Amino acid sequence: TASAARFRGNTLLKINLQYPGEALVKAQIEADIDAYMAAMARLGINGAGEPVSTSTLYYDDEMTTAAMASELDVSTATLTNLLRVNGNLRRALGIQVPTASVLRVNFENAFRDLAVALGVGR
């Protein structure tokens, strides 16, 4: 087996930079776990069940007008007013009334048109 005592100078420095030690690696893993769990909590996933499937299902859910407005960074009233007067956007979302919930896939497909109509990102 290799021993650190066999290495000197620059070689030892390179090894130490490449392999920072068990304590540092464990600390980074713990930080990664904490960040992951915080992200799951923001999605409303409490750690029960398999997280990848659970978070995937979150994106398959229907979206409310408030959720769509939040992702577009506008108020719910602003989005509702736009949908009230723009039948093309309602059709793109697959809804007849401006306050109906929509499938996320429809929202994603209509996102660009909604953003342009709202002047988002100018």
C-alpha positions as CSV (number, residue, x, y, z in Angstrom):
1,T,0.0,0.0,0.0
2,A,1.1,3.6,-0.6
3,S,2.1,5.7,2.4
4,A,2.0,9.5,2.5
5,A,5.5,9.4,4.0
6,R,6.8,8.2,0.6
7,F,5.8,11.4,-1.2
8,R,7.5,14.7,-0.9
9,G,7.0,18.3,-1.9
10,N,4.9,19.1,-4.9
11,T,3.7,15.5,-5.3
12,L,2.4,15.5,-1.7
13,L,0.7,18.8,-2.2
14,K,-1.1,17.6,-5.4
15,I,-2.3,14.5,-3.6
16,N,-3.6,16.5,-0.7
17,L,-5.4,18.9,-3.0
18,Q,-6.9,15.9,-5.0
19,Y,-8.0,14.0,-1.8
20,P,-9.0,16.6,0.8
21,G,-9.5,14.1,3.6
22,E,-12.4,12.2,5.1
23,A,-13.6,14.9,7.4
24,L,-13.9,17.5,4.6
25,V,-15.6,15.0,2.3
26,K,-18.1,14.0,5.0
27,A,-18.9,17.6,5.7
28,Q,-19.5,18.3,2.0
29,I,-21.8,15.2,1.7
30,E,-23.8,16.4,4.8
31,A,-24.1,19.9,3.2
32,D,-25.3,18.3,-0.1
33,I,-27.9,16.2,1.8
34,D,-29.2,19.3,3.7
35,A,-29.5,21.3,0.4
36,Y,-31.3,18.4,-1.3
37,M,-33.7,18.0,1.6
38,A,-34.4,21.7,1.7
39,A,-35.2,21.7,-2.0
40,M,-37.6,18.7,-1.5
41,A,-39.3,20.6,1.3
42,R,-39.8,23.6,-0.9
43,L,-41.6,21.3,-3.3
44,G,-43.8,20.0,-0.5
45,I,-42.1,16.6,-0.4
46,N,-41.6,15.4,3.1
47,G,-39.2,12.6,2.5
48,A,-41.8,9.9,2.5
49,G,-41.7,7.7,-0.5
50,E,-39.3,7.8,-3.5
51,P,-38.3,11.4,-4.0
52,V,-37.6,11.4,-7.7
53,S,-40.9,9.9,-8.7
54,T,-42.7,12.2,-6.2
55,S,-41.1,15.3,-7.6
56,T,-41.7,14.1,-11.2
57,L,-45.4,13.7,-10.3
58,Y,-45.4,17.2,-8.9
59,Y,-44.6,18.5,-12.5
60,D,-47.4,16.3,-13.9
61,D,-50.0,18.0,-11.7
62,E,-52.5,20.6,-12.8
63,M,-51.6,24.2,-12.2
64,T,-53.8,26.9,-10.8
65,T,-53.9,30.4,-12.3
66,A,-51.9,31.6,-9.2
67,A,-49.2,29.0,-9.8
68,M,-48.9,30.0,-13.5
69,A,-48.8,33.7,-12.5
70,S,-46.0,32.9,-10.0
71,E,-43.9,31.2,-12.6
72,L,-44.5,34.1,-15.0
73,D,-43.6,36.6,-12.2
74,V,-46.9,38.5,-12.5
75,S,-49.9,38.8,-10.3
76,T,-52.8,36.4,-10.5
77,A,-55.1,39.3,-11.5
78,T,-52.8,40.3,-14.4
79,L,-52.7,36.8,-15.8
80,T,-56.5,36.3,-15.3
81,N,-57.2,39.6,-17.1
82,L,-55.0,38.5,-20.0
83,L,-56.7,35.2,-20.3
84,R,-60.1,36.8,-20.1
85,V,-59.4,38.8,-23.3
86,N,-57.1,36.4,-25.2
87,G,-59.0,33.4,-26.5
88,N,-55.9,32.1,-28.3
89,L,-54.0,31.8,-25.0
90,R,-56.9,30.1,-23.3
91,R,-57.1,27.6,-26.2
92,A,-53.3,27.0,-26.0
93,L,-53.7,26.2,-22.3
94,G,-56.7,24.0,-23.0
95,I,-59.2,26.0,-20.9
96,Q,-62.4,27.9,-21.6
97,V,-62.5,30.1,-18.5
98,P,-59.5,32.2,-17.3
99,T,-59.5,30.8,-13.8
100,A,-59.5,27.1,-14.7
101,S,-56.6,24.9,-13.7
102,V,-54.4,23.7,-16.6
103,L,-52.1,20.7,-17.2
104,R,-48.5,21.7,-16.6
105,V,-47.5,20.4,-20.1
106,N,-50.0,22.9,-21.6
107,F,-48.6,25.7,-19.5
108,E,-45.0,24.8,-20.6
109,N,-46.1,24.7,-24.3
110,A,-47.8,28.1,-24.0
111,F,-45.1,29.7,-21.7
112,R,-43.4,31.7,-24.5
113,D,-46.6,33.1,-25.8
114,L,-47.8,34.0,-22.3
115,A,-44.5,35.6,-21.5
116,V,-44.5,37.7,-24.7
117,A,-48.2,38.7,-24.2
118,L,-47.4,39.8,-20.6
119,G,-44.1,41.5,-21.6
120,V,-42.2,39.3,-19.2
121,G,-38.4,39.4,-19.6
122,R,-38.1,42.6,-21.5
